[in-house]
Amino acid sequence: MSKWADLPDLILSEIMRRLSFYNDFVIFGAICKSWRSVYSLENPPLAPRCPWLMLAEEKEQKSHTRVFVICKGKVVIAKIKSLTA
């Protein structure tokens, strides 16, 4: 069994400081209780550090859009919520 939960907070803070994408911060906070406590104290950014470019769609999509993530060099599908009630 590994001892990832026993890493010192200083090391965990350094790991977290090097993350670039919001979803990586969320995953970091979900690893275990000790990682979650560092996540809570560090106040991760609410936006990605790397710009995302929304791509034009041939047909209008109401539930998702394609986004190009520059740092990862790939296109991802982002779910979107309807703005209408």
C-alpha positions in Angstrom: 0.0 0.0 0.0 1.4 3.4 -0.9 1.7 6.3 1.5 0.5 9.1 -0.8 -1.8 10.3 1.9 1.2 10.8 4.2 3.0 13.3 2.0 3.8 16.6 3.8 1.6 19.5 3.1 4.5 21.5 1.8 5.1 18.9 -0.9 1.4 18.7 -1.7 1.2 22.5 -2.0 4.1 22.4 -4.5 2.4 19.7 -6.5 -0.8 21.7 -6.6 1.1 24.9 -7.6 2.3 23.1 -10.7 -1.2 22.1 -12.0 -2.5 24.0 -15.0 -6.0 23.0 -15.5 -9.1 23.4 -13.3 -10.1 19.8 -13.7 -6.7 18.8 -12.4 -7.3 20.9 -9.2 -10.7 19.1 -8.7 -9.1 15.7 -9.1 -6.3 16.7 -6.7 -8.8 17.6 -4.1 -10.6 14.2 -4.5 -7.6 12.0 -3.9 -7.9 11.7 -0.1 -8.7 13.7 3.0 -5.1 15.0 3.5 -5.0 16.2 -0.2 -8.5 17.7 0.1 -7.4 19.7 3.2 -4.4 21.2 1.2 -6.8 21.9 -1.7 -9.1 23.8 0.6 -6.3 25.9 2.1 -4.7 26.8 -1.2 -7.8 28.2 -2.8 -7.3 26.9 -6.4 -8.0 29.3 -9.2 -11.5 29.3 -10.6 -10.4 29.5 -14.2 -7.9 27.6 -16.2 -4.4 29.1 -16.5 -4.3 28.2 -20.1 -6.8 29.8 -22.6 -9.5 27.7 -24.1 -10.8 28.6 -27.6 -14.4 27.9 -28.4 -14.7 26.3 -31.9 -17.5 27.1 -34.3 -20.0 24.4 -34.9 -21.5 23.5 -38.3 -24.9 23.1 -36.6 -25.9 24.8 -33.4 -25.5 22.6 -30.4 -27.6 23.2 -27.3 -26.0 20.8 -24.9 -22.2 21.0 -25.7 -19.5 22.8 -27.6 -16.1 21.9 -28.8 -13.2 23.7 -27.2 -9.5 23.7 -28.2 -7.2 23.6 -25.1 -4.0 25.3 -26.2 -1.7 23.9 -23.6 -2.9 20.3 -24.2 -3.1 20.7 -27.9 -6.4 18.9 -28.2 -10.1 19.5 -28.6 -12.4 18.6 -25.8 -16.2 18.5 -25.5 -17.6 21.0 -22.9 -21.1 20.5 -21.6 -23.1 23.8 -21.5 -26.2 24.6 -19.5 -29.1 26.3 -21.2 -29.4 30.0 -20.3 -33.1 29.9 -20.9 -35.5 28.9 -18.1 
